[in-house]
Amino acid sequence: MPSTPPTPSMPSSERVTSGLAALAALLADETRARFCLALLDGRAWTAGELARHAGVAPSTASAHIDRLVEGGLLTTERQGRHRYVRLADAQVAHLIEDLAAQAAPEHGRPDRPRTLRAASAAGALARGRTCYDHLAGRLGIAVTEALTERGLLRQDTGFALTDAGLRWFADLGAPLAPSGRRPLARGCLDWTERRPHLAGLAGAALCRHALETGWCVRIGSTRAVQVTPEGERALAELLGLPAAALR
C-alpha cells in the first residue's frame, strides 16, 4: 500500500494568527489578567495567595493557573505542600507591562480611586514600584533620565548603554555581561508615566542592587517600593538626583 502523504504544515502566518488569538484568549479573562499583573512584582506567589488577591475560590484559581501555565505565561514549582507561581520570564513580564500601558486610561493615569486606602496604594505604585525585576513609576523614570543626562545611557536609537555606562555599573558592583537573548538595556513603557524606563539586564541589576543595599524597600506585599534616606544620598551622589524627585 502506498504510504499516506504527510499533512502539510500550517503556514507560518496562520501559526502566528492562531498563537495571537490563543494569547488574547488567555488574557481576556479578568481573573487571569489580575494574576499576571500581581506577578509583575517579580516574586513567586502561592496559588492560595493569588486566589485571595483576585477574590476567587482556590479551585477557580487553580484552573486559571493551569491555563496560564499551559499557555506559557506562567511557570510553577512545588515546595512541600505549596505550589509557587511566577511569570515565565522577563519577556512575558515585558509583554504584560506593555499591554497594561495600552489598556490604561487616557494619559496613563488610573481612574480616581474610590477609597482613601485605594488612593494611597495607587499613589505609592505611581511613585515607585518594581516592574518584574526593574524599577518603574516616577522613580524608574527619574533614574532612567539621570542615566541618560549623564551620558551613561542612550535613547536616541533605542536603549543602549554607553562605554561609560558599562563602567558605571561595574564601579557600582553590578558588572553586566550578555546573557542569553535578554538585551543589556531596553526601554519598557511605563503605564503610569507613559514614558520608557530602563529594563533589560541593566534595569534588573540596578533594581537588585537598590533592594540589596537598602536604597529601596518594598511597601507591604505590593509592587510599590520606597527610597530610603540612604538611597536618597546614594542616588544624589551617583546620579545627581534631588530627594524631591524620589518621593
Secondary structure, DSSP 8 states (H G I E B T S, - for coil): -----------HHHHHHHHHHHHHHHHTSHHHHHHHHHGGGSS-EEHHHHHHHHT--HHHHHHHHHHHHHTTSEEEEEETTEEEEEES-HHHHHHHHHHHHHHSSGGG-----SSHHHHHHHHHHHH-EEETTEEEHHHHHHHHHHHHHTTSEE-TTS-EE-HHHHHHHHHHT-----BTTB-S-EEEE-TTTSSEEEEHHHHHHHHHHHHHTTSEEE-TTSSBEEE-HHHHHHHHHHH---GGGG-
